[in-house]
């Protein structure tokens, strides 16, 4: 008599984490913090444009040579890009799946609907879509030059930025996206703190203050660049 073989296997810890709502929220929190760290560094780098073309172009060149000679040219930059892509994909997929679960759990709308949540909370979904579309446009504009106005110049990021923000649509797309980013960060940082267990009652006020300050600083910092180009401060 042949022995029956067991084909059922216990799911791995990684799969269990991914399949659970708690796990997805944790993945969203960690990936969101990775992107937040990148945004802070990216904003500081963008502000170098106020020190002139030489400083800004030198910074852009350094991004491609950082890590040398241990790493080859652009290796460190590509590592950052890969980590960011993974963070964005995991964040977006987790958000979508959690949203679908929430809809399935509450198939019927409430009879008396009161908007208790703040504006940032209610617009998280649309804000995420706006930011996803902006990322695609931003890459095609200033990285590949596919949709760039004025003739994309490889190795001349300062002039490319000036070209983009010399058009009304370039400014509009960027400013709208940065406003959406501010709202996303404001609510996202608070949610991440709650998910990772840092959001206790004694820290609530401090965490909300940090979320508000981060959102404000990032929004103002990023928007200051197109405003400076529009007003002639940077040219």
Helices and strands as residue ranges (DSSP letters): H 13-19, H 21-46, G 47-51, H 53-65, H 75-105, H 119-122, H 124-142, H 157-164, H 168-195, G 201-203, H 204-230
